[in-house]
Amino acid sequence: MQIEPITLFKSLSDPVRLSIMLLLKAEGELCVCEFSEALNEIQPKISRNLALLKTAEVVVNRRQGQWIYYSINPDLPQWAAEIIAETFNANQQLIAQPLSILKAVGDTEDRPTILCKK
């Protein structure tokens, strides 16, 4: 996979998209409902930003039942994956509150069922 540096940096330049990427780095994969709850953003805003990240090929998704789960593209070039990892390592405070919200909801497997039915 080839990704242009400007594409990656544009993807990370928006606060919501950066938070999404950092949450994915911390959690592995999440669904839209989990992002909405953790970031206190409406579902259309989360979906729009996930679509931009997917178009840039920074994230991938998979369907499981009625939910679509997003994760960081495992085929990102090493330099891009390292930027995301270093950004995560140096800025975990940016997602401390969203992570605590997710942890308060419960186990990873149960969260979509709980959050998407709200």
Backbone atoms as SQL, in Angstrom:
CREATE TABLE atoms (id INTEGER PRIMARY KEY, chain TEXT, resi INTEGER, resn TEXT, atom TEXT, x REAL, y REAL, z REAL);
INSERT INTO atoms VALUES
  (1, 'A', 1, 'MET', 'N', 0.831, -1.186, 0.000),
  (2, 'A', 1, 'MET', 'CA', 0.000, 0.000, 0.000),
  (3, 'A', 1, 'MET', 'C', 0.869, 1.239, 0.000),
  (4, 'A', 2, 'GLN', 'N', 0.443, 2.224, -0.726),
  (5, 'A', 2, 'GLN', 'CA', 1.159, 3.496, -0.784),
  (6, 'A', 2, 'GLN', 'C', 0.214, 4.601, -0.337),
  (7, 'A', 3, 'ILE', 'N', 0.645, 5.401, 0.594),
  (8, 'A', 3, 'ILE', 'CA', -0.139, 6.550, 1.039),
  (9, 'A', 3, 'ILE', 'C', 0.779, 7.767, 1.003),
  (10, 'A', 4, 'GLU', 'N', 0.260, 8.832, 0.479),
  (11, 'A', 4, 'GLU', 'CA', 1.039, 10.065, 0.409),
  (12, 'A', 4, 'GLU', 'C', 1.071, 10.722, 1.787),
  (13, 'A', 5, 'PRO', 'N', 2.202, 11.308, 2.163),
  (14, 'A', 5, 'PRO', 'CA', 2.284, 11.974, 3.465),
  (15, 'A', 5, 'PRO', 'C', 1.188, 13.020, 3.669),
  (16, 'A', 6, 'ILE', 'N', 0.894, 13.800, 2.636),
  (17, 'A', 6, 'ILE', 'CA', -0.137, 14.836, 2.787),
  (18, 'A', 6, 'ILE', 'C', -1.490, 14.222, 3.105),
  (19, 'A', 7, 'THR', 'N', -1.780, 13.050, 2.547),
  (20, 'A', 7, 'THR', 'CA', -3.041, 12.363, 2.824),
  (21, 'A', 7, 'THR', 'C', -3.129, 11.961, 4.287),
  (22, 'A', 8, 'LEU', 'N', -2.051, 11.401, 4.815),
  (23, 'A', 8, 'LEU', 'CA', -2.047, 11.000, 6.217),
  (24, 'A', 8, 'LEU', 'C', -2.186, 12.218, 7.122),
  (25, 'A', 9, 'PHE', 'N', -1.413, 13.243, 6.857),
  (26, 'A', 9, 'PHE', 'CA', -1.437, 14.408, 7.738),
  (27, 'A', 9, 'PHE', 'C', -2.772, 15.153, 7.654),
  (28, 'A', 10, 'LYS', 'N', -3.391, 15.209, 6.492),
  (29, 'A', 10, 'LYS', 'CA', -4.729, 15.791, 6.387),
  (30, 'A', 10, 'LYS', 'C', -5.723, 14.953, 7.180),
  (31, 'A', 11, 'SER', 'N', -5.560, 13.649, 7.134),
  (32, 'A', 11, 'SER', 'CA', -6.446, 12.757, 7.879),
  (33, 'A', 11, 'SER', 'C', -6.348, 12.983, 9.381),
  (34, 'A', 12, 'LEU', 'N', -5.170, 13.305, 9.848),
  (35, 'A', 12, 'LEU', 'CA', -4.946, 13.490, 11.284),
  (36, 'A', 12, 'LEU', 'C', -5.147, 14.927, 11.746),
  (37, 'A', 13, 'SER', 'N', -5.395, 15.858, 10.813),
  (38, 'A', 13, 'SER', 'CA', -5.431, 17.278, 11.160),
  (39, 'A', 13, 'SER', 'C', -6.732, 17.724, 11.830),
  (40, 'A', 14, 'ASP', 'N', -7.783, 16.959, 11.705),
  (41, 'A', 14, 'ASP', 'CA', -9.056, 17.304, 12.324),
  (42, 'A', 14, 'ASP', 'C', -9.119, 16.689, 13.723),
  (43, 'A', 15, 'PRO', 'N', -9.576, 17.448, 14.728),
  (44, 'A', 15, 'PRO', 'CA', -9.608, 16.907, 16.098),
  (45, 'A', 15, 'PRO', 'C', -10.438, 15.621, 16.237),
  (46, 'A', 16, 'VAL', 'N', -11.566, 15.540, 15.551),
  (47, 'A', 16, 'VAL', 'CA', -12.395, 14.330, 15.651),
  (48, 'A', 16, 'VAL', 'C', -11.673, 13.152, 15.007),
  (49, 'A', 17, 'ARG', 'N', -11.100, 13.358, 13.820),
  (50, 'A', 17, 'ARG', 'CA', -10.396, 12.255, 13.149),
  (51, 'A', 17, 'ARG', 'C', -9.160, 11.823, 13.940),
  (52, 'A', 18, 'LEU', 'N', -8.451, 12.776, 14.527),
  (53, 'A', 18, 'LEU', 'CA', -7.294, 12.421, 15.349),
  (54, 'A', 18, 'LEU', 'C', -7.749, 11.594, 16.548),
  (55, 'A', 19, 'SER', 'N', -8.816, 12.017, 17.188),
  (56, 'A', 19, 'SER', 'CA', -9.334, 11.254, 18.338),
  (57, 'A', 19, 'SER', 'C', -9.764, 9.854, 17.921),
  (58, 'A', 20, 'ILE', 'N', -10.411, 9.747, 16.760),
  (59, 'A', 20, 'ILE', 'CA', -10.801, 8.434, 16.248),
  (60, 'A', 20, 'ILE', 'C', -9.573, 7.544, 16.085),
  (61, 'A', 21, 'MET', 'N', -8.531, 8.078, 15.479),
  (62, 'A', 21, 'MET', 'CA', -7.313, 7.292, 15.253),
  (63, 'A', 21, 'MET', 'C', -6.660, 6.876, 16.571),
  (64, 'A', 22, 'LEU', 'N', -6.621, 7.792, 17.533),
  (65, 'A', 22, 'LEU', 'CA', -6.013, 7.457, 18.821),
  (66, 'A', 22, 'LEU', 'C', -6.847, 6.420, 19.567),
  (67, 'A', 23, 'LEU', 'N', -8.172, 6.529, 19.477),
  (68, 'A', 23, 'LEU', 'CA', -9.026, 5.507, 20.093),
  (69, 'A', 23, 'LEU', 'C', -8.833, 4.152, 19.429),
  (70, 'A', 24, 'LEU', 'N', -8.700, 4.154, 18.114),
  (71, 'A', 24, 'LEU', 'CA', -8.455, 2.884, 17.419),
  (72, 'A', 24, 'LEU', 'C', -7.113, 2.294, 17.820),
  (73, 'A', 25, 'LYS', 'N', -6.123, 3.145, 17.993),
  (74, 'A', 25, 'LYS', 'CA', -4.807, 2.649, 18.424),
  (75, 'A', 25, 'LYS', 'C', -4.920, 2.013, 19.816),
  (76, 'A', 26, 'ALA', 'N', -5.734, 2.610, 20.674),
  (77, 'A', 26, 'ALA', 'CA', -5.892, 2.100, 22.043),
  (78, 'A', 26, 'ALA', 'C', -6.769, 0.855, 22.107),
  (79, 'A', 27, 'GLU', 'N', -7.850, 0.828, 21.330),
  (80, 'A', 27, 'GLU', 'CA', -8.858, -0.222, 21.457),
  (81, 'A', 27, 'GLU', 'C', -8.801, -1.296, 20.379),
  (82, 'A', 28, 'GLY', 'N', -8.134, -1.033, 19.267),
  (83, 'A', 28, 'GLY', 'CA', -8.074, -2.018, 18.190),
  (84, 'A', 28, 'GLY', 'C', -9.153, -1.810, 17.158),
  (85, 'A', 29, 'GLU', 'N', -10.400, -1.928, 17.570),
  (86, 'A', 29, 'GLU', 'CA', -11.510, -1.646, 16.660),
  (87, 'A', 29, 'GLU', 'C', -12.714, -1.181, 17.463),
  (88, 'A', 30, 'LEU', 'N', -13.510, -0.322, 16.821),
  (89, 'A', 30, 'LEU', 'CA', -14.697, 0.236, 17.457),
  (90, 'A', 30, 'LEU', 'C', -15.777, 0.442, 16.406),
  (91, 'A', 31, 'CYS', 'N', -17.016, 0.524, 16.870),
  (92, 'A', 31, 'CYS', 'CA', -18.126, 0.827, 15.951),
  (93, 'A', 31, 'CYS', 'C', -18.535, 2.288, 16.136),
  (94, 'A', 32, 'VAL', 'N', -19.369, 2.775, 15.250),
  (95, 'A', 32, 'VAL', 'CA', -19.779, 4.177, 15.263),
  (96, 'A', 32, 'VAL', 'C', -20.407, 4.566, 16.598),
  (97, 'A', 33, 'CYS', 'N', -21.241, 3.715, 17.154),
  (98, 'A', 33, 'CYS', 'CA', -21.897, 4.019, 18.432),
  (99, 'A', 33, 'CYS', 'C', -20.877, 4.244, 19.548),
  (100, 'A', 34, 'GLU', 'N', -19.814, 3.445, 19.542),
  (101, 'A', 34, 'GLU', 'CA', -18.777, 3.601, 20.561),
  (102, 'A', 34, 'GLU', 'C', -18.054, 4.935, 20.399),
  (103, 'A', 35, 'PHE', 'N', -17.731, 5.298, 19.155),
  (104, 'A', 35, 'PHE', 'CA', -17.100, 6.604, 18.913),
  (105, 'A', 35, 'PHE', 'C', -18.014, 7.739, 19.358),
  (106, 'A', 36, 'SER', 'N', -19.298, 7.648, 19.005),
  (107, 'A', 36, 'SER', 'CA', -20.252, 8.704, 19.346),
  (108, 'A', 36, 'SER', 'C', -20.326, 8.910, 20.856),
  (109, 'A', 37, 'GLU', 'N', -20.417, 7.820, 21.577),
  (110, 'A', 37, 'GLU', 'CA', -20.495, 7.900, 23.038),
  (111, 'A', 37, 'GLU', 'C', -19.200, 8.450, 23.633),
  (112, 'A', 38, 'ALA', 'N', -18.082, 7.902, 23.215),
  (113, 'A', 38, 'ALA', 'CA', -16.793, 8.289, 23.795),
  (114, 'A', 38, 'ALA', 'C', -16.440, 9.741, 23.496),
  (115, 'A', 39, 'LEU', 'N', -16.745, 10.196, 22.279),
  (116, 'A', 39, 'LEU', 'CA', -16.348, 11.545, 21.864),
  (117, 'A', 39, 'LEU', 'C', -17.466, 12.569, 22.032),
  (118, 'A', 40, 'ASN', 'N', -18.636, 12.106, 22.496),
  (119, 'A', 40, 'ASN', 'CA', -19.786, 12.979, 22.676),
  (120, 'A', 40, 'ASN', 'C', -20.095, 13.769, 21.398),
  (121, 'A', 41, 'GLU', 'N', -20.129, 13.044, 20.292),
  (122, 'A', 41, 'GLU', 'CA', -20.435, 13.616, 18.979),
  (123, 'A', 41, 'GLU', 'C', -21.603, 12.854, 18.377),
  (124, 'A', 42, 'ILE', 'N', -22.357, 13.522, 17.524),
  (125, 'A', 42, 'ILE', 'CA', -23.493, 12.861, 16.890),
  (126, 'A', 42, 'ILE', 'C', -23.005, 11.855, 15.858),
  (127, 'A', 43, 'GLN', 'N', -23.821, 10.833, 15.645),
  (128, 'A', 43, 'GLN', 'CA', -23.457, 9.743, 14.741),
  (129, 'A', 43, 'GLN', 'C', -23.132, 10.228, 13.330),
  (130, 'A', 44, 'PRO', 'N', -23.890, 11.169, 12.728),
  (131, 'A', 44, 'PRO', 'CA', -23.533, 11.600, 11.370),
  (132, 'A', 44, 'PRO', 'C', -22.134, 12.231, 11.276),
  (133, 'A', 45, 'LYS', 'N', -21.737, 12.961, 12.308),
  (134, 'A', 45, 'LYS', 'CA', -20.406, 13.573, 12.297),
  (135, 'A', 45, 'LYS', 'C', -19.322, 12.492, 12.375),
  (136, 'A', 46, 'ILE', 'N', -19.539, 11.506, 13.222),
  (137, 'A', 46, 'ILE', 'CA', -18.585, 10.395, 13.330),
  (138, 'A', 46, 'ILE', 'C', -18.528, 9.643, 12.007),
  (139, 'A', 47, 'SER', 'N', -19.683, 9.330, 11.442),
  (140, 'A', 47, 'SER', 'CA', -19.726, 8.583, 10.176),
  (141, 'A', 47, 'SER', 'C', -19.037, 9.335, 9.052),
  (142, 'A', 48, 'ARG', 'N', -19.250, 10.635, 8.981),
  (143, 'A', 48, 'ARG', 'CA', -18.612, 11.451, 7.944),
  (144, 'A', 48, 'ARG', 'C', -17.079, 11.401, 8.080),
  (145, 'A', 49, 'ASN', 'N', -16.599, 11.526, 9.314),
  (146, 'A', 49, 'ASN', 'CA', -15.150, 11.488, 9.529),
  (147, 'A', 49, 'ASN', 'C', -14.567, 10.103, 9.280),
  (148, 'A', 50, 'LEU', 'N', -15.305, 9.069, 9.640),
  (149, 'A', 50, 'LEU', 'CA', -14.847, 7.707, 9.339),
  (150, 'A', 50, 'LEU', 'C', -14.808, 7.474, 7.826),
  (151, 'A', 51, 'ALA', 'N', -15.769, 8.017, 7.108),
  (152, 'A', 51, 'ALA', 'CA', -15.773, 7.888, 5.647),
  (153, 'A', 51, 'ALA', 'C', -14.546, 8.565, 5.038),
  (154, 'A', 52, 'LEU', 'N', -14.180, 9.716, 5.563),
  (155, 'A', 52, 'LEU', 'CA', -12.978, 10.403, 5.072),
  (156, 'A', 52, 'LEU', 'C', -11.721, 9.579, 5.357),
  (157, 'A', 53, 'LEU', 'N', -11.652, 9.001, 6.549),
  (158, 'A', 53, 'LEU', 'CA', -10.502, 8.163, 6.901),
  (159, 'A', 53, 'LEU', 'C', -10.461, 6.900, 6.043),
  (160, 'A', 54, 'LYS', 'N', -11.619, 6.352, 5.740),
  (161, 'A', 54, 'LYS', 'CA', -11.673, 5.159, 4.899),
  (162, 'A', 54, 'LYS', 'C', -11.276, 5.488, 3.458),
  (163, 'A', 55, 'THR', 'N', -11.750, 6.617, 2.938),
  (164, 'A', 55, 'THR', 'CA', -11.384, 7.051, 1.585),
  (165, 'A', 55, 'THR', 'C', -9.878, 7.261, 1.476),
  (166, 'A', 56, 'ALA', 'N', -9.275, 7.779, 2.541),
  (167, 'A', 56, 'ALA', 'CA', -7.821, 7.983, 2.571),
  (168, 'A', 56, 'ALA', 'C', -7.072, 6.671, 2.800),
  (169, 'A', 57, 'GLU', 'N', -7.811, 5.591, 3.040),
  (170, 'A', 57, 'GLU', 'CA', -7.263, 4.257, 3.293),
  (171, 'A', 57, 'GLU', 'C', -6.460, 4.181, 4.588),
  (172, 'A', 58, 'VAL', 'N', -6.792, 5.047, 5.526),
  (173, 'A', 58, 'VAL', 'CA', -6.134, 5.034, 6.827),
  (174, 'A', 58, 'VAL', 'C', -6.831, 4.032, 7.753),
  (175, 'A', 59, 'VAL', 'N', -8.139, 3.846, 7.548),
  (176, 'A', 59, 'VAL', 'CA', -8.875, 2.846, 8.313),
  (177, 'A', 59, 'VAL', 'C', -9.557, 1.874, 7.361),
  (178, 'A', 60, 'VAL', 'N', -9.885, 0.722, 7.892),
  (179, 'A', 60, 'VAL', 'CA', -10.665, -0.290, 7.170),
  (180, 'A', 60, 'VAL', 'C', -11.844, -0.654, 8.062),
  (181, 'A', 61, 'ASN', 'N', -12.834, -1.313, 7.459),
  (182, 'A', 61, 'ASN', 'CA', -13.969, -1.735, 8.267),
  (183, 'A', 61, 'ASN', 'C', -14.350, -3.165, 7.950),
  (184, 'A', 62, 'ARG', 'N', -15.136, -3.719, 8.850),
  (185, 'A', 62, 'ARG', 'CA', -15.688, -5.056, 8.656),
  (186, 'A', 62, 'ARG', 'C', -17.063, -5.076, 9.284),
  (187, 'A', 63, 'ARG', 'N', -17.941, -5.837, 8.693),
  (188, 'A', 63, 'ARG', 'CA', -19.306, -5.967, 9.213),
  (189, 'A', 63, 'ARG', 'C', -19.388, -7.223, 10.070),
  (190, 'A', 64, 'GLN', 'N', -20.043, -7.050, 11.211),
  (191, 'A', 64, 'GLN', 'CA', -20.351, -8.194, 12.073),
  (192, 'A', 64, 'GLN', 'C', -21.789, -8.019, 12.534),
  (193, 'A', 65, 'GLY', 'N', -22.658, -8.818, 11.963),
  (194, 'A', 65, 'GLY', 'CA', -24.073, -8.661, 12.265),
  (195, 'A', 65, 'GLY', 'C', -24.568, -7.314, 11.785),
  (196, 'A', 66, 'GLN', 'N', -25.170, -6.566, 12.679),
  (197, 'A', 66, 'GLN', 'CA', -25.711, -5.266, 12.307),
  (198, 'A', 66, 'GLN', 'C', -24.723, -4.127, 12.477),
  (199, 'A', 67, 'TRP', 'N', -23.539, -4.400, 13.001),
  (200, 'A', 67, 'TRP', 'CA', -22.572, -3.351, 13.262),
  (201, 'A', 67, 'TRP', 'C', -21.400, -3.400, 12.290),
  (202, 'A', 68, 'ILE', 'N', -20.854, -2.226, 12.031),
  (203, 'A', 68, 'ILE', 'CA', -19.643, -2.107, 11.230),
  (204, 'A', 68, 'ILE', 'C', -18.530, -1.631, 12.166),
  (205, 'A', 69, 'TYR', 'N', -17.472, -2.405, 12.212),
  (206, 'A', 69, 'TYR', 'CA', -16.331, -2.089, 13.065),
  (207, 'A', 69, 'TYR', 'C', -15.199, -1.506, 12.234),
  (208, 'A', 70, 'TYR', 'N', -14.558, -0.488, 12.785),
  (209, 'A', 70, 'TYR', 'CA', -13.446, 0.185, 12.117),
  (210, 'A', 70, 'TYR', 'C', -12.151, -0.102, 12.861),
  (211, 'A', 71, 'SER', 'N', -11.071, -0.200, 12.103),
  (212, 'A', 71, 'SER', 'CA', -9.741, -0.393, 12.681),
  (213, 'A', 71, 'SER', 'C', -8.723, 0.318, 11.793),
  (214, 'A', 72, 'ILE', 'N', -7.539, 0.518, 12.328),
  (215, 'A', 72, 'ILE', 'CA', -6.456, 1.112, 11.551),
  (216, 'A', 72, 'ILE', 'C', -6.058, 0.126, 10.465),
  (217, 'A', 73, 'ASN', 'N', -5.866, 0.631, 9.265),
  (218, 'A', 73, 'ASN', 'CA', -5.501, -0.216, 8.130),
  (219, 'A', 73, 'ASN', 'C', -4.180, -0.938, 8.434),
  (220, 'A', 74, 'PRO', 'N', -4.186, -2.262, 8.504),
  (221, 'A', 74, 'PRO', 'CA', -2.957, -2.998, 8.812),
  (222, 'A', 74, 'PRO', 'C', -1.924, -2.916, 7.683),
  (223, 'A', 75, 'ASP', 'N', -2.346, -2.469, 6.505),
  (224, 'A', 75, 'ASP', 'CA', -1.430, -2.366, 5.365),
  (225, 'A', 75, 'ASP', 'C', -0.793, -0.991, 5.229),
  (226, 'A', 76, 'LEU', 'N', -0.973, -0.123, 6.234),
  (227, 'A', 76, 'LEU', 'CA', -0.307, 1.177, 6.175),
  (228, 'A', 76, 'LEU', 'C', 1.207, 0.971, 6.075),
  (229, 'A', 77, 'PRO', 'N', 1.891, 1.825, 5.342),
  (230, 'A', 77, 'PRO', 'CA', 3.347, 1.730, 5.319),
  (231, 'A', 77, 'PRO', 'C', 3.910, 1.922, 6.727),
  (232, 'A', 78, 'GLN', 'N', 5.069, 1.383, 6.948),
  (233, 'A', 78, 'GLN', 'CA', 5.675, 1.441, 8.283),
  (234, 'A', 78, 'GLN', 'C', 5.803, 2.865, 8.792),
  (235, 'A', 79, 'TRP', 'N', 6.214, 3.797, 7.930),
  (236, 'A', 79, 'TRP', 'CA', 6.397, 5.178, 8.382),
  (237, 'A', 79, 'TRP', 'C', 5.072, 5.761, 8.879),
  (238, 'A', 80, 'ALA', 'N', 3.959, 5.442, 8.211),
  (239, 'A', 80, 'ALA', 'CA', 2.646, 5.957, 8.611),
  (240, 'A', 80, 'ALA', 'C', 2.203, 5.325, 9.927),
  (241, 'A', 81, 'ALA', 'N', 2.397, 4.023, 10.059),
  (242, 'A', 81, 'ALA', 'CA', 2.045, 3.339, 11.306),
  (243, 'A', 81, 'ALA', 'C', 2.869, 3.882, 12.472),
  (244, 'A', 82, 'GLU', 'N', 4.125, 4.196, 12.218),
  (245, 'A', 82, 'GLU', 'CA', 4.986, 4.751, 13.268),
  (246, 'A', 82, 'GLU', 'C', 4.521, 6.142, 13.692),
  (247, 'A', 83, 'ILE', 'N', 4.068, 6.946, 12.745),
  (248, 'A', 83, 'ILE', 'CA', 3.557, 8.280, 13.085),
  (249, 'A', 83, 'ILE', 'C', 2.337, 8.155, 13.983),
  (250, 'A', 84, 'ILE', 'N', 1.448, 7.256, 13.639),
  (251, 'A', 84, 'ILE', 'CA', 0.249, 7.051, 14.455),
  (252, 'A', 84, 'ILE', 'C', 0.635, 6.537, 15.834),
  (253, 'A', 85, 'ALA', 'N', 1.556, 5.592, 15.895),
  (254, 'A', 85, 'ALA', 'CA', 1.994, 5.038, 17.183),
  (255, 'A', 85, 'ALA', 'C', 2.667, 6.104, 18.046),
  (256, 'A', 86, 'GLU', 'N', 3.539, 6.896, 17.459),
  (257, 'A', 86, 'GLU', 'CA', 4.234, 7.945, 18.220),
  (258, 'A', 86, 'GLU', 'C', 3.257, 9.023, 18.685),
  (259, 'A', 87, 'THR', 'N', 2.304, 9.358, 17.837),
  (260, 'A', 87, 'THR', 'CA', 1.288, 10.344, 18.214),
  (261, 'A', 87, 'THR', 'C', 0.471, 9.817, 19.389),
  (262, 'A', 88, 'PHE', 'N', 0.110, 8.551, 19.331),
  (263, 'A', 88, 'PHE', 'CA', -0.612, 7.917, 20.432),
  (264, 'A', 88, 'PHE', 'C', 0.227, 7.916, 21.707),
  (265, 'A', 89, 'ASN', 'N', 1.467, 7.482, 21.615),
  (266, 'A', 89, 'ASN', 'CA', 2.328, 7.386, 22.798),
  (267, 'A', 89, 'ASN', 'C', 2.554, 8.734, 23.476),
  (268, 'A', 90, 'ALA', 'N', 2.660, 9.794, 22.690),
  (269, 'A', 90, 'ALA', 'CA', 2.962, 11.111, 23.243),
  (270, 'A', 90, 'ALA', 'C', 1.711, 11.911, 23.621),
  (271, 'A', 91, 'ASN', 'N', 0.523, 11.414, 23.275),
  (272, 'A', 91, 'ASN', 'CA', -0.688, 12.217, 23.470),
  (273, 'A', 91, 'ASN', 'C', -1.861, 11.426, 24.034),
  (274, 'A', 92, 'GLN', 'N', -1.585, 10.447, 24.860),
  (275, 'A', 92, 'GLN', 'CA', -2.670, 9.633, 25.399),
  (276, 'A', 92, 'GLN', 'C', -3.656, 10.435, 26.240),
  (277, 'A', 93, 'GLN', 'N', -3.217, 11.582, 26.760),
  (278, 'A', 93, 'GLN', 'CA', -4.122, 12.416, 27.547),
  (279, 'A', 93, 'GLN', 'C', -5.282, 12.939, 26.707),
  (280, 'A', 94, 'LEU', 'N', -5.102, 13.005, 25.392),
  (281, 'A', 94, 'LEU', 'CA', -6.179, 13.480, 24.517),
  (282, 'A', 94, 'LEU', 'C', -7.380, 12.544, 24.501),
  (283, 'A', 95, 'ILE', 'N', -7.135, 11.281, 24.795),
  (284, 'A', 95, 'ILE', 'CA', -8.243, 10.315, 24.769),
  (285, 'A', 95, 'ILE', 'C', -8.487, 9.674, 26.130),
  (286, 'A', 96, 'ALA', 'N', -7.904, 10.218, 27.181),
  (287, 'A', 96, 'ALA', 'CA', -8.111, 9.652, 28.518),
  (288, 'A', 96, 'ALA', 'C', -9.587, 9.668, 28.900),
  (289, 'A', 97, 'GLN', 'N', -10.257, 10.790, 28.703),
  (290, 'A', 97, 'GLN', 'CA', -11.679, 10.886, 29.034),
  (291, 'A', 97, 'GLN', 'C', -12.525, 9.968, 28.151),
  (292, 'A', 98, 'PRO', 'N', -12.360, 9.995, 26.811),
  (293, 'A', 98, 'PRO', 'CA', -13.133, 9.059, 25.983),
  (294, 'A', 98, 'PRO', 'C', -12.912, 7.593, 26.355),
  (295, 'A', 99, 'LEU', 'N', -11.686, 7.230, 26.675),
  (296, 'A', 99, 'LEU', 'CA', -11.419, 5.845, 27.075),
  (297, 'A', 99, 'LEU', 'C', -12.117, 5.503, 28.384),
  (298, 'A', 100, 'SER', 'N', -12.131, 6.439, 29.327),
  (299, 'A', 100, 'SER', 'CA', -12.806, 6.166, 30.602),
  (300, 'A', 100, 'SER', 'C', -14.313, 6.016, 30.392),
  (301, 'A', 101, 'ILE', 'N', -14.875, 6.752, 29.443),
  (302, 'A', 101, 'ILE', 'CA', -16.301, 6.604, 29.118),
  (303, 'A', 101, 'ILE', 'C', -16.562, 5.205, 28.571),
  (304, 'A', 102, 'LEU', 'N', -15.710, 4.753, 27.656),
  (305, 'A', 102, 'LEU', 'CA', -15.887, 3.404, 27.097),
  (306, 'A', 102, 'LEU', 'C', -15.739, 2.339, 28.175),
  (307, 'A', 103, 'LYS', 'N', -14.753, 2.488, 29.036),
  (308, 'A', 103, 'LYS', 'CA', -14.532, 1.498, 30.097),
  (309, 'A', 103, 'LYS', 'C', -15.726, 1.451, 31.054),
  (310, 'A', 104, 'ALA', 'N', -16.342, 2.621, 31.303),
  (311, 'A', 104, 'ALA', 'CA', -17.480, 2.674, 32.214),
  (312, 'A', 104, 'ALA', 'C', -18.704, 1.948, 31.643),
  (313, 'A', 105, 'VAL', 'N', -18.807, 1.888, 30.329),
  (314, 'A', 105, 'VAL', 'CA', -19.942, 1.213, 29.688),
  (315, 'A', 105, 'VAL', 'C', -19.853, -0.289, 29.894),
  (316, 'A', 106, 'GLY', 'N', -18.642, -0.810, 29.866),
  (317, 'A', 106, 'GLY', 'CA', -18.500, -2.236, 30.099),
  (318, 'A', 106, 'GLY', 'C', -17.537, -2.902, 29.152),
  (319, 'A', 107, 'ASP', 'N', -17.654, -4.217, 29.097),
  (320, 'A', 107, 'ASP', 'CA', -16.776, -5.061, 28.307),
  (321, 'A', 107, 'ASP', 'C', -16.875, -4.719, 26.826),
  (322, 'A', 108, 'THR', 'N', -15.770, -4.841, 26.128),
  (323, 'A', 108, 'THR', 'CA', -15.680, -4.506, 24.709),
  (324, 'A', 108, 'THR', 'C', -16.759, -5.188, 23.887),
  (325, 'A', 109, 'GLU', 'N', -17.013, -6.454, 24.122),
  (326, 'A', 109, 'GLU', 'CA', -17.987, -7.206, 23.329),
  (327, 'A', 109, 'GLU', 'C', -19.421, -6.737, 23.572),
  (328, 'A', 110, 'ASP', 'N', -19.699, -6.217, 24.758),
  (329, 'A', 110, 'ASP', 'CA', -21.059, -5.802, 25.108),
  (330, 'A', 110, 'ASP', 'C', -21.376, -4.362, 24.722),
  (331, 'A', 111, 'ARG', 'N', -20.357, -3.543, 24.514),
  (332, 'A', 111, 'ARG', 'CA', -20.593, -2.111, 24.305),
  (333, 'A', 111, 'ARG', 'C', -21.494, -1.786, 23.120),
  (334, 'A', 112, 'PRO', 'N', -21.280, -2.370, 21.930),
  (335, 'A', 112, 'PRO', 'CA', -22.173, -2.005, 20.823),
  (336, 'A', 112, 'PRO', 'C', -23.643, -2.303, 21.128),
  (337, 'A', 113, 'THR', 'N', -23.911, -3.419, 21.775),
  (338, 'A', 113, 'THR', 'CA', -25.280, -3.779, 22.115),
  (339, 'A', 113, 'THR', 'C', -25.885, -2.741, 23.049),
  (340, 'A', 114, 'ILE', 'N', -25.119, -2.288, 24.008),
  (341, 'A', 114, 'ILE', 'CA', -25.594, -1.308, 24.992),
  (342, 'A', 114, 'ILE', 'C', -25.737, 0.068, 24.326),
  (343, 'A', 115, 'LEU', 'N', -24.697, 0.514, 23.632),
  (344, 'A', 115, 'LEU', 'CA', -24.661, 1.879, 23.121),
  (345, 'A', 115, 'LEU', 'C', -25.542, 2.102, 21.901),
  (346, 'A', 116, 'CYS', 'N', -25.652, 1.131, 21.036),
  (347, 'A', 116, 'CYS', 'CA', -26.429, 1.317, 19.810),
  (348, 'A', 116, 'CYS', 'C', -27.921, 1.231, 20.049),
  (349, 'A', 117, 'LYS', 'N', -28.323, 0.798, 21.211),
  (350, 'A', 117, 'LYS', 'CA', -29.756, 0.715, 21.528),
  (351, 'A', 117, 'LYS', 'C', -30.227, 1.917, 22.328),
  (352, 'A', 118, 'LYS', 'N', -29.342, 2.853, 22.605),
  (353, 'A', 118, 'LYS', 'CA', -29.723, 4.060, 23.370),
  (354, 'A', 118, 'LYS', 'C', -30.680, 4.911, 22.585);
